[in-house]
Amino acid sequence: AEPGDVRAVVVTGSGERAFSAGSHVGEFEAQRGPGGRERLELEERTSSRLAALPMPTIAAVEGNALGGGLELALACDLRVASSRAKLGLPEVRLAVIPGAGGTQRLPRVVGLARAKELILTGKVLDADEAARTGLVHEVVPAGEAVSRATKIGEEIAARGPVAVREAKRL
């Protein structure tokens, strides 16, 4: 599609198990120190490029969005989660920190105090608690996250494209 033809983007995982589980935990030890910089930079670039898209983006979280997976969802403008979704930044449980923008984006979404609680404890939220904190915008029955996110995208796409892009930019 031509860049101006895309009015909204829905981001989702493949299957129902996870939106994205983030990095492979088994690789953490080998990635400590300078050796992990390349992976970390790739994840950060990916999240930043998604966040910088000019059109609205909607994460359809059908399963787990943990660690880098949640950071990817946080790079989207809106987040719809299925009732089976689990969301969190559990990195401190593994003696690492969120490295793809989660420490910056999460406070903007849920507020500084709540973000600190989630980041410092590594707590994982179910979909309903994530909605209560504002982390997700809507919870839908299992299997319906993509459908609902697509409907929201269609609603956005029906609006004036220049107005929508400028509203997002501002």
Helices and strands as residue ranges (DSSP letters): G 3-5, E 9-12, E 18-20, G 25-27, G 29-31, G 33-36, H 37-51, E 57-61, E 64-66, H 68-74, E 78-82, E 86-88, G 90-94, H 102-110, H 112-121, E 124-126, H 127-133, E 138-140, H 145-157, H 161-169
